């Protein structure tokens, strides 16, 4: 098992940046894949980006070129650098980890993009 805790959310103006962190309760070195998802009010949870243990990344089209996912195995932490934020990026952002054929989720962190 692994517990995940997101942080770094907040209120930012359009065009601004935020960096989200996802801290794991154990080493992430052997975690097959980790990812970021988001859920806006009244909408389904949707993929933002994923990263494998080998460092391969995948992005949803609507964040490609603006967001960067990364992981620091030494700190047991995954990150999401978000640049050029838009109002439509407003959502609760969740991280997850796929480990031993099970999917674990954090509690989420709110990101609000508004002037």
C-alpha positions in Angstrom: 0.0 0.0 0.0 0.9 3.7 -0.3 -0.6 6.8 1.0 -0.5 9.9 -1.2 -0.7 13.6 -0.1 -1.1 16.4 -2.5 -0.1 20.0 -1.9 0.7 23.2 -3.7 -2.8 24.2 -4.9 -4.2 27.6 -4.5 -5.6 30.7 -6.3 -3.7 32.0 -9.2 -4.4 34.5 -12.0 -4.7 33.5 -15.6 -1.3 33.1 -17.2 0.2 32.2 -13.8 2.0 29.1 -12.6 1.7 26.6 -9.8 3.7 23.5 -8.8 1.8 20.6 -7.3 3.5 18.0 -5.2 2.4 14.4 -4.4 4.2 13.0 -1.4 4.2 9.2 -1.0 4.4 7.3 2.3 6.9 4.8 0.9 9.6 4.6 -1.8 8.2 5.4 -5.3 11.2 3.8 -7.0 9.3 0.6 -7.8 5.9 2.1 -8.4 4.9 1.2 -12.0 3.1 4.4 -12.9 1.9 7.6 -11.2 -0.3 10.2 -12.5 -2.3 13.4 -12.1 -6.0 13.7 -12.7 -8.4 16.6 -12.1 -12.1 17.0 -11.5 -14.0 20.2 -12.1 -17.4 20.9 -10.5 -20.1 18.9 -12.2 -17.6 17.1 -14.4 -16.0 13.7 -14.5 -12.5 13.1 -13.3 -10.1 13.4 -16.3 -6.5 12.6 -17.0 -3.9 15.3 -16.8 -0.6 13.4 -17.1 1.1 10.2 -16.2 4.7 9.1 -15.7 6.2 5.6 -15.5 8.9 4.2 -13.3 11.2 4.5 -16.4 10.4 8.2 -16.8 8.1 8.0 -19.8 5.4 10.7 -19.8 2.0 11.1 -21.3 -0.1 14.3 -21.4 -3.7 15.1 -22.2 -3.9 17.3 -25.2 -5.4 20.2 -23.2 -2.3 20.6 -21.0 0.4 19.6 -23.5 3.1 22.2 -23.7 1.9 23.9 -20.5 2.2 21.3 -17.8 5.2 19.1 -16.9 5.1 16.0 -14.8 8.2 14.7 -13.0 9.2 12.4 -10.1 12.0 12.5 -7.6 12.6 9.0 -6.4 15.0 10.2 -3.7 12.2 12.4 -2.1 9.4 9.9 -2.8 7.5 12.8 -4.5 5.9 13.4 -7.8 5.4 16.9 -9.2 3.2 18.8 -11.7 4.5 22.1 -12.9 1.6 24.1 -14.4 2.4 27.1 -16.5 0.2 29.4 -18.5 -2.8 28.5 -16.4 -6.3 29.1 -17.8 -9.6 29.5 -16.0 -10.7 26.1 -17.4 -7.8 24.5 -15.5 -9.8 25.2 -12.3 -10.4 21.8 -10.6 -9.4 19.6 -7.7 -6.2 17.9 -8.7 -5.6 14.3 -7.6 -2.5 12.2 -7.8 -2.5 8.4 -8.0 -0.1 5.5 -8.0 -0.4 2.1 -9.6 1.2 -0.5 -7.4 0.9 -4.3 -7.2 -2.2 -4.2 -9.5 -4.0 -1.7 -7.3 -4.7 2.0 -7.8 -4.2 4.4 -4.9 -5.4 8.0 -4.7 -4.7 11.1 -2.7 -7.3 13.4 -1.3 -6.8 16.2 -3.8 -5.7 19.8 -3.8 -7.8 22.7 -5.1 -6.5 24.8 -8.0 -8.5 27.9 -8.9 -7.5 30.1 -11.8 -9.3 33.4 -11.7 -8.7 37.1 -11.9 
